[in-house]
Amino acid sequence: MGPQVVPVASDPTCPPDADVVIVGGGIIGTTSALYLAERGLKVVLCEKGHIAGEQSSRNWGWCRQAKRDPREFELIREALRLWRGMDAHIGASTGFTTTGILFAANDAKKEASFADWVRDAAGAGIQAEMLSGAALAHHMPGDTRPPPAALWCSSDGRAEPQRAAPAIAEAARRRGALILTDCAVRGVETGGGKVIAAITERGRIATPHVVVAGGAWTRRILRDVGIDLPQLKVRASVLRTSPVAGGPTPALWDHDFAFRRREDGGYTIANGHVNVVPIVPDSFRFAFDFLPALRMEFASVRLRLGPRFVTEWRERARRTFDEPSVYEAVRVLDPAPDNHYLAEAFAALQRRFPAFAGARMVQSWAGFIDATPDAVPVISPVDTVSGLVVAAGFSGHGFGIGPGAGHLVADLVTGARPIADPQPYRLSRFFDGSRPRPMAGL
Ligand SMILES: Cc1cc2nc3c(=O)[nH]c(=O)nc-3n(C[C@H](O)[C@H](O)[C@H](O)COP(=O)(O)OP(=O)(O)OC[C@H]3O[C@@H](n4cnc5c(N)ncnc54)[C@H](O)[C@@H]3O)c2cc1C
């Protein structure tokens, strides 16, 4: 079972029409709803399960610029600016706080690559630095085996995933958006090359705009309108601890573990170097596209053949709008966590930081990260279907960039000046021969 998420009640009625229908109530769908509703549009957000039921409540909660792909610099810089003002803007708490984030550099090669990154980021207005010795110890008190150096981004922060998207959804509702939960979108009705309606399990909503922010389901949704989005899933596991007195405030990634302090005094902990990739029918379909990513993450990838193969094979079957969809069959995608890797990470952390010695693992869970071949999201209109916008493929770092992405979605739908150059996020890069490659990975 996933973590406990602040509940968001559904609005009772499904309207016959809307200016925009948003598919998916994660951080991307809810921020899109907020910024679209603020522009006076009639917005309906449809979530098949509950708000933030999938990735957006299961993540580490890191809102980081550190170690980002340079193609995301402008958008993440803006996203952090939005996070800093978010609580005041929506009149509710997302738990966002600026704490700084550290990435350990355990060898000279990594140190040199982080130092290069620091220079590139400075050119984009993101301040970061390399730390070592006493300066590093200041941020990681109690570390008995500190790394030789670390990348430090002091303006990075964290928010609380179990209440950020719910708080933003409620704020969108206060601005006039309708929030429908337990309301799957079965498909998008098109005609004459444009969006006509969203077909939900509660009825048809006539609309000229649909935003697909369906996370790991986005490929399945787009396939029905003839778009072959290259997207695969990575299973990532997390544990949370009982409260820890005297633990570090900033978040840290190191080879064996990654952690961040939670508002409840415990920590969210993960294994720093394991990415479990289930083998599914699409693994073969996209083997070539994902080869550069596989090479880049080779040491951390654990390929697994299991029941997921059959599940996704079955989910491929086409259904009519009158039949219950695969989305209704799986209200919340809730994979079992890889507790073995989590136990390794927790033990390594306890050996290194005595403050964690008495902590207990309270809960563990997993989520499916939706990844693209270049590990950069798609935030883009669809050239072949006017009115259709995709915002997915956030490749393991969409929570932090969420408000920036939601703002960009609203800009694309309304034709406003974009908050950041949308060019790196265009869908067409996968079909026009660009063959984009990963630069920073998940
Ligand atoms: C373990 C883990 C750790 C992570 N750590 C971080 C981190 O520290 N920092 C960071 O920035 N990112 C992190 N990420 C990634 C981040 O969580 C995601 O990139 C982000 O939450 C994606 O948001 P989303 O709204 O696109 O997708 P989701 O949160 O997955 O939301 C998609 C929603 O769409 C709904 N949906 C799908 N199909 C339909 C349909 N047909 N009808 C209606 N609803 C539908 C789903 O039910 C789901 O709720 C992590 C992810 C995981 C799994």
PDBQT file of the ligand as one rigid body, heavy atoms in Angstrom, charges set to zero:
ROOT
HETATM    1  C1  LIG A 501       9.795   6.498  -5.690  1.00  0.00    +0.000 C 
HETATM    2  C2  LIG A 501       9.822   7.765  -6.474  1.00  0.00    +0.000 A 
HETATM    3  C3  LIG A 501      10.661   8.791  -6.086  1.00  0.00    +0.000 A 
HETATM    4  C4  LIG A 501      10.669   9.996  -6.786  1.00  0.00    +0.000 A 
HETATM    5  N1  LIG A 501      11.360  11.066  -6.284  1.00  0.00    +0.000 NA
HETATM    6  C5  LIG A 501      11.253  12.289  -6.850  1.00  0.00    +0.000 A 
HETATM    7  C6  LIG A 501      11.825  13.435  -6.243  1.00  0.00    +0.000 A 
HETATM    8  O1  LIG A 501      12.387  13.368  -5.161  1.00  0.00    +0.000 OA
HETATM    9  N2  LIG A 501      11.718  14.625  -6.890  1.00  0.00    +0.000 N 
HETATM   10  C7  LIG A 501      11.062  14.748  -8.072  1.00  0.00    +0.000 A 
HETATM   11  O2  LIG A 501      11.039  15.851  -8.632  1.00  0.00    +0.000 OA
HETATM   12  N3  LIG A 501      10.428  13.679  -8.631  1.00  0.00    +0.000 NA
HETATM   13  C8  LIG A 501      10.500  12.469  -8.050  1.00  0.00    +0.000 A 
HETATM   14  N4  LIG A 501       9.865  11.384  -8.586  1.00  0.00    +0.000 N 
HETATM   15  C9  LIG A 501       9.119  11.570  -9.819  1.00  0.00    +0.000 C 
HETATM   16  C10 LIG A 501       7.811  12.299  -9.590  1.00  0.00    +0.000 C 
HETATM   17  O3  LIG A 501       7.102  11.694  -8.538  1.00  0.00    +0.000 OA
HETATM   18  C11 LIG A 501       6.998  12.265 -10.881  1.00  0.00    +0.000 C 
HETATM   19  O4  LIG A 501       7.783  12.704 -11.971  1.00  0.00    +0.000 OA
HETATM   20  C12 LIG A 501       5.771  13.167 -10.782  1.00  0.00    +0.000 C 
HETATM   21  O5  LIG A 501       5.060  12.915  -9.604  1.00  0.00    +0.000 OA
HETATM   22  C13 LIG A 501       4.897  12.930 -12.002  1.00  0.00    +0.000 C 
HETATM   23  O6  LIG A 501       3.680  13.573 -11.807  1.00  0.00    +0.000 OA
HETATM   24  P1  LIG A 501       2.470  13.304 -12.788  1.00  0.00    +0.000 P 
HETATM   25  O7  LIG A 501       1.370  14.167 -12.343  1.00  0.00    +0.000 OA
HETATM   26  O8  LIG A 501       2.979  13.397 -14.180  1.00  0.00    +0.000 OA
HETATM   27  O9  LIG A 501       2.157  11.745 -12.607  1.00  0.00    +0.000 OA
HETATM   28  P2  LIG A 501       1.374  10.953 -11.458  1.00  0.00    +0.000 P 
HETATM   29  O10 LIG A 501       1.612  11.512 -10.129  1.00  0.00    +0.000 OA
HETATM   30  O11 LIG A 501       1.696   9.519 -11.664  1.00  0.00    +0.000 OA
HETATM   31  O12 LIG A 501      -0.127  11.251 -11.805  1.00  0.00    +0.000 OA
HETATM   32  C14 LIG A 501      -0.777  10.747 -12.942  1.00  0.00    +0.000 C 
HETATM   33  C15 LIG A 501      -2.222  10.542 -12.554  1.00  0.00    +0.000 C 
HETATM   34  O13 LIG A 501      -2.973  10.277 -13.718  1.00  0.00    +0.000 OA
HETATM   35  C16 LIG A 501      -4.018   9.408 -13.355  1.00  0.00    +0.000 C 
HETATM   36  N5  LIG A 501      -4.547   8.803 -14.585  1.00  0.00    +0.000 N 
HETATM   37  C17 LIG A 501      -3.892   8.031 -15.472  1.00  0.00    +0.000 A 
HETATM   38  N6  LIG A 501      -4.695   7.674 -16.474  1.00  0.00    +0.000 NA
HETATM   39  C18 LIG A 501      -5.887   8.230 -16.234  1.00  0.00    +0.000 A 
HETATM   40  C19 LIG A 501      -7.138   8.218 -16.925  1.00  0.00    +0.000 A 
HETATM   41  N7  LIG A 501      -7.301   7.566 -18.068  1.00  0.00    +0.000 N 
HETATM   42  N8  LIG A 501      -8.174   8.907 -16.381  1.00  0.00    +0.000 NA
HETATM   43  C20 LIG A 501      -8.016   9.615 -15.232  1.00  0.00    +0.000 A 
HETATM   44  N9  LIG A 501      -6.863   9.626 -14.537  1.00  0.00    +0.000 NA
HETATM   45  C21 LIG A 501      -5.808   8.956 -15.033  1.00  0.00    +0.000 A 
HETATM   46  C22 LIG A 501      -3.335   8.424 -12.425  1.00  0.00    +0.000 C 
HETATM   47  O14 LIG A 501      -4.246   7.730 -11.607  1.00  0.00    +0.000 OA
HETATM   48  C23 LIG A 501      -2.394   9.331 -11.648  1.00  0.00    +0.000 C 
HETATM   49  O15 LIG A 501      -2.954   9.747 -10.419  1.00  0.00    +0.000 OA
HETATM   50  C24 LIG A 501       9.862  10.154  -7.935  1.00  0.00    +0.000 A 
HETATM   51  C25 LIG A 501       9.034   9.107  -8.359  1.00  0.00    +0.000 A 
HETATM   52  C26 LIG A 501       8.998   7.923  -7.624  1.00  0.00    +0.000 A 
HETATM   53  C27 LIG A 501       8.073   6.824  -8.050  1.00  0.00    +0.000 C 
ENDROOT
TORSDOF 0
